[in-house]
């Protein structure tokens, strides 16, 4: 509640263009020391597309005490408020519902877009075994996004469609952006499963999310966790062989380094603000960021600073109660 209040205040100040109050000498010194913040979608019927990754909450960041800490927190709030790109009020849909698996990277790609553009959306968690929640649809994969009654499918198509709707004057995708959007679906996602499901214990741990998401019975949660873990353990081995991955971590680190090299010194691939490729990479990595594989990826590559900038740019979730 306090973070939401701070955010509203920060956005209000930005809209009014009010100058910040002058800083004392001590505050100015403290401020100077504060670093700047740095395919095909999922279907349970296809083993090669069973991407069920846990999405643990990001660990809370401790705010340092004193004036420097207060300034750092305020600056972060203002940066997030500046980075958000909500569409014009008349373009915001009245009802947006996302049918998803909480840990699906393709679903998280769509959520990254919605969160960044501050589009309120509801979530329906789909049982990956029965898929009873999407029986009404002929399309049997997730994500499915229903926008004012219209069904949209395929994550990359969804974000392109929404981009055109919300920013018709700036919806042309350039060659570089298109190249990296394709790279996400054709390469990056294939490095994730072999890293998450390397052992049976890691596979079981990765399915703990099911107990916290969805309106499932105890029996359904048990079945999804253990059946899903067993399936994904086997699938990860097949995918490792299919994509000629000999060292899981090396493949993940190489993909992260490839992305940071593509940034070429820019804050984002889009320059000063994220573009669709930035949102896509962030979305598919978000489910693993705070797992062992994600932590080691950040420790062993240079992707961490970009990821932190993306977290600030996207800000709080736009998800609302169903």
C-alpha positions as CSV (number, residue, x, y, z in Angstrom):
1,X,0.0,0.0,0.0
2,X,2.8,2.4,0.9
3,X,4.7,1.7,-2.4
4,X,1.5,2.3,-4.3
5,X,1.0,5.6,-2.5
6,X,4.5,6.7,-3.2
7,X,4.1,5.8,-6.8
8,X,0.9,7.8,-7.2
9,X,2.7,10.8,-5.6
10,X,5.7,10.4,-7.9
11,X,3.5,10.2,-11.0
12,X,1.5,13.2,-9.9
13,X,4.6,15.3,-9.5
14,X,5.8,14.3,-12.9
15,X,2.5,15.2,-14.5
16,X,2.6,18.7,-12.9
17,X,6.2,19.2,-13.7
18,X,6.9,20.4,-10.2
19,X,10.6,20.9,-9.5
20,X,12.1,18.9,-6.7
21,X,12.9,20.7,-3.4
22,X,16.5,22.0,-3.2
23,X,18.9,19.6,-1.5
24,X,21.1,20.4,1.4
25,X,24.9,19.9,1.0
26,X,24.7,16.6,2.8
27,X,21.8,15.4,0.7
28,X,23.5,16.5,-2.5
29,X,26.6,14.6,-1.5
30,X,24.5,11.5,-0.6
31,X,22.7,11.7,-4.0
32,X,26.0,11.8,-5.9
33,X,26.9,8.5,-4.2
34,X,23.7,6.7,-5.3
35,X,24.3,4.5,-8.4
36,X,21.8,4.8,-11.1
37,X,19.7,1.7,-11.7
38,X,21.5,0.1,-13.7
39,X,7.6,-19.4,-31.6
40,X,5.2,-21.2,-30.5
41,X,3.6,-20.9,-27.1
42,X,2.8,-23.4,-24.4
43,X,0.7,-26.5,-24.8
44,X,0.4,-29.4,-22.3
45,X,-0.2,-31.8,-25.2
46,X,3.2,-31.2,-26.8
47,X,6.2,-32.3,-24.8
48,X,8.5,-30.0,-26.6
49,X,6.4,-27.1,-25.5
50,X,5.8,-28.0,-21.8
51,X,7.5,-24.9,-20.4
52,X,6.5,-24.8,-16.8
53,X,8.9,-22.6,-14.8
54,X,8.4,-21.4,-11.3
55,X,7.9,-17.7,-10.7
56,X,9.0,-17.0,-7.2
57,X,8.6,-13.5,-5.9
58,X,11.7,-11.3,-6.2
59,X,13.4,-11.0,-2.9
60,X,12.6,-7.7,-1.2
61,X,15.4,-5.2,-1.5
62,X,16.5,-3.6,1.8
63,X,16.4,0.2,1.7
64,X,19.5,1.7,3.4
65,X,18.8,3.9,6.4
66,X,19.3,7.6,6.5
67,X,19.0,10.3,3.9
68,X,20.8,8.4,1.1
69,X,18.4,5.5,1.5
70,X,15.4,7.8,1.3
71,X,16.7,9.6,-1.7
72,X,17.6,6.3,-3.4
73,X,14.0,5.0,-2.9
74,X,12.4,8.2,-4.1
75,X,14.6,8.3,-7.2
76,X,13.7,4.7,-8.1
77,X,10.0,5.5,-7.8
78,X,10.4,8.5,-10.0
79,X,12.5,6.6,-12.6
80,X,9.8,3.9,-12.7
81,X,7.0,6.5,-13.2
82,X,9.0,8.1,-16.0
83,X,9.7,4.8,-17.7
84,X,6.1,3.5,-17.8
85,X,4.4,4.0,-21.2
86,X,0.6,3.9,-20.7
87,X,-1.5,4.4,-23.8
88,X,-3.9,7.2,-24.3
89,X,-6.9,6.8,-21.9
90,X,-9.3,6.3,-24.8
91,X,-7.2,3.4,-26.1
92,X,-7.2,1.4,-22.9
93,X,-9.5,-1.7,-23.2
94,X,-12.2,-2.1,-20.6
95,X,-11.7,-5.8,-19.9
96,X,-8.4,-7.8,-20.4
97,X,-8.1,-11.4,-19.2
98,X,-5.0,-13.5,-19.5
99,X,-5.3,-17.3,-19.4
100,X,-1.9,-18.5,-18.4
101,X,0.5,-20.8,-16.5
102,X,2.1,-18.6,-13.9
103,X,5.6,-19.9,-14.7
104,X,5.3,-20.0,-18.5
105,X,7.9,-17.8,-20.2
106,X,5.6,-17.0,-23.1
107,X,2.8,-15.9,-20.7
108,X,5.4,-13.8,-18.8
109,X,6.3,-12.1,-22.1
110,X,2.7,-10.9,-22.5
111,X,2.6,-9.8,-18.8
112,X,5.8,-7.8,-19.2
113,X,4.1,-5.9,-22.0
114,X,0.9,-5.3,-20.1
115,X,2.8,-4.2,-16.9
116,X,5.1,-1.8,-18.8
117,X,2.2,-0.2,-20.5
118,X,0.1,-0.2,-17.3
119,X,-2.8,-2.0,-18.9
120,X,-5.0,-3.5,-16.1
121,X,-5.6,-7.2,-16.6
122,X,-7.1,-10.2,-14.8
123,X,-5.5,-13.6,-14.7
124,X,-7.0,-17.1,-14.9
125,X,-4.6,-19.8,-13.9
126,X,-5.0,-22.8,-16.2
127,X,-4.6,-26.4,-15.0
128,X,-1.8,-27.7,-17.3
129,X,-3.2,-31.3,-17.2
130,X,-6.9,-30.8,-17.6
131,X,-6.9,-27.3,-19.2
132,X,-10.6,-27.1,-18.1
133,X,-10.3,-23.3,-17.9
134,X,-9.8,-23.0,-21.6
135,X,-12.3,-25.6,-22.8
136,X,-14.4,-22.8,-24.3
137,X,-11.6,-22.1,-26.8
138,X,-10.5,-24.0,-29.9
139,X,-7.0,-22.9,-29.1
140,X,-5.4,-25.2,-26.6
141,X,-2.2,-23.4,-25.7
142,X,-1.4,-20.5,-23.4
143,X,-1.2,-17.6,-23.3
144,X,-4.7,-16.7,-24.5
145,X,-5.4,-13.0,-24.0
146,X,-9.1,-11.9,-24.3
147,X,-9.3,-8.1,-24.9
148,X,-12.9,-6.8,-24.7
149,X,-14.2,-10.1,-25.9
150,X,-11.6,-10.7,-28.7
151,X,-9.3,-13.7,-28.4
152,X,-5.6,-13.2,-29.1
153,X,-3.1,-16.0,-29.2
154,X,0.7,-16.6,-29.7
155,X,2.7,-14.4,-27.4
156,X,4.8,-12.7,-30.1
157,X,1.6,-12.0,-32.1
158,X,-0.2,-10.7,-29.0
159,X,2.4,-8.1,-28.1
160,X,2.7,-6.9,-31.7
161,X,-1.0,-6.6,-32.0
162,X,-1.3,-4.7,-28.7
163,X,1.6,-2.5,-29.7
164,X,-0.2,-1.5,-32.9
165,X,-3.4,-0.9,-30.9
166,X,-1.9,1.2,-28.2
167,X,0.8,3.1,-30.2
168,X,-0.5,3.2,-33.8
169,X,1.8,6.1,-34.6
170,X,4.9,4.2,-33.4
171,X,4.2,0.5,-34.0
172,X,6.6,-0.2,-36.8
173,X,9.1,-2.9,-35.8
174,X,12.6,-2.2,-37.2
175,X,15.0,-4.9,-38.5
176,X,17.0,-5.1,-35.3
177,X,14.0,-5.4,-33.1
178,X,12.4,-8.1,-35.3
179,X,15.7,-10.1,-35.3
180,X,15.9,-10.3,-31.5
181,X,12.2,-11.0,-31.1
182,X,12.8,-14.0,-33.3
183,X,15.9,-14.9,-31.4
184,X,13.9,-15.1,-28.1
185,X,11.5,-17.7,-29.5
186,X,14.0,-19.6,-31.6
187,X,17.0,-19.8,-29.2
188,X,16.7,-18.2,-25.8
189,X,13.7,-20.2,-24.5
190,X,15.4,-23.5,-25.5
191,X,18.3,-22.9,-23.1
192,X,15.9,-22.6,-20.1
193,X,14.4,-26.0,-19.6
194,X,17.7,-28.0,-19.5
195,X,18.9,-25.6,-16.8
196,X,15.8,-25.8,-14.6
197,X,15.1,-29.5,-14.8
198,X,18.6,-30.9,-14.5
199,X,17.7,-33.3,-11.6
200,X,14.5,-34.8,-10.3
201,X,14.8,-32.7,-7.1
202,X,15.2,-29.5,-9.1
203,X,12.2,-30.5,-11.2
204,X,10.1,-31.1,-8.1
205,X,11.2,-27.8,-6.6
206,X,10.3,-26.0,-9.8
207,X,6.7,-27.1,-9.5
208,X,6.1,-25.7,-6.0
209,X,4.5,-22.7,-7.6
210,X,1.4,-24.8,-8.4
211,X,0.5,-24.9,-4.7
212,X,0.3,-21.1,-4.6
213,X,-1.5,-20.4,-7.9
214,X,-4.8,-21.3,-9.4
215,X,-8.1,-22.5,-7.9
216,X,-7.1,-26.2,-7.9
217,X,-8.0,-28.9,-5.5
218,X,-5.4,-30.7,-3.3
219,X,-5.6,-33.7,-5.7
220,X,-5.1,-31.5,-8.7
221,X,-2.1,-29.7,-7.2
222,X,-0.5,-33.0,-6.2
223,X,-1.0,-34.5,-9.7
224,X,0.3,-31.4,-11.5
225,X,3.4,-31.1,-9.3
226,X,4.5,-34.7,-9.5
227,X,3.3,-35.6,-13.0
228,X,4.6,-32.3,-14.3
229,X,8.0,-32.6,-12.7
230,X,8.4,-36.1,-14.1
231,X,7.4,-35.1,-17.6
232,X,9.6,-32.0,-17.6
233,X,12.6,-33.9,-16.3
234,X,12.4,-36.2,-19.3
235,X,11.5,-33.4,-21.7
236,X,14.6,-31.4,-20.6
237,X,16.8,-34.3,-21.6
238,X,15.2,-34.6,-25.0
239,X,15.5,-30.9,-25.6
240,X,19.1,-30.9,-24.6
241,X,19.8,-33.5,-27.2
242,X,17.5,-31.8,-29.8
243,X,19.3,-28.5,-29.6
244,X,22.8,-30.0,-29.2
245,X,23.3,-28.6,-25.7
246,X,26.2,-30.3,-24.0
247,X,26.6,-27.9,-21.1
248,X,23.4,-26.4,-19.8
249,X,24.9,-23.5,-17.9
250,X,27.3,-22.7,-20.6
251,X,24.4,-22.4,-23.1
252,X,22.5,-20.2,-20.8
253,X,25.5,-17.9,-20.1
254,X,26.3,-17.7,-23.8
255,X,22.7,-16.6,-24.6
256,X,22.9,-14.0,-21.8
257,X,26.2,-12.7,-23.2
258,X,24.8,-12.6,-26.7
259,X,22.0,-10.4,-25.5
260,X,24.3,-8.0,-23.6
261,X,26.6,-7.8,-26.6
262,X,23.6,-6.8,-28.7
263,X,22.9,-3.9,-26.4
264,X,26.2,-2.4,-27.5
265,X,26.5,0.0,-24.5
266,X,22.8,1.1,-24.6
267,X,20.6,0.9,-21.6
268,X,18.1,-1.1,-23.6
269,X,17.9,-2.5,-27.1
270,X,15.4,0.2,-27.7
271,X,17.9,2.9,-26.6
272,X,16.7,5.0,-23.7
273,X,13.5,3.0,-23.4
274,X,12.7,-0.7,-23.7
275,X,11.3,-2.0,-27.1
276,X,9.4,-5.2,-27.8
277,X,12.6,-7.2,-27.8
278,X,13.6,-5.9,-24.4
279,X,10.2,-6.8,-23.0
280,X,10.3,-10.3,-24.6
281,X,13.8,-11.2,-23.2
282,X,12.8,-9.9,-19.8
283,X,9.6,-11.8,-19.8
284,X,11.0,-15.2,-20.6
285,X,13.8,-14.8,-18.1
286,X,11.7,-13.5,-15.3
287,X,10.4,-17.0,-14.2
288,X,14.0,-18.2,-13.6
289,X,15.7,-15.0,-12.3
290,X,15.6,-15.9,-8.6
291,X,16.1,-19.6,-9.0
292,X,19.6,-21.1,-8.8
293,X,20.0,-21.0,-12.6
294,X,19.0,-17.4,-12.8
295,X,21.2,-16.3,-9.9
296,X,24.2,-18.1,-11.4
297,X,23.4,-16.5,-14.8
298,X,23.6,-13.1,-13.3
299,X,26.7,-13.9,-11.3
300,X,28.6,-15.2,-14.4
301,X,27.4,-12.8,-17.1
302,X,26.8,-9.1,-17.5
303,X,23.1,-9.3,-17.9
304,X,22.3,-8.3,-14.3
305,X,22.5,-4.5,-14.8
306,X,20.2,-4.6,-17.8
307,X,17.7,-6.9,-15.9
308,X,17.6,-4.4,-13.0
309,X,17.0,-1.5,-15.4
310,X,14.1,-3.5,-16.8
311,X,12.6,-4.2,-13.4
312,X,12.6,-0.5,-12.7
313,X,11.2,0.4,-16.1
314,X,8.4,-2.1,-15.9
315,X,7.6,-1.2,-12.3
316,X,4.7,-2.8,-10.4
317,X,2.3,-5.3,-11.9
318,X,-0.9,-4.0,-13.6
319,X,-2.7,-7.2,-12.6
320,X,-6.1,-6.7,-10.9
321,X,-8.3,-9.1,-9.0
322,X,-10.4,-11.4,-11.2
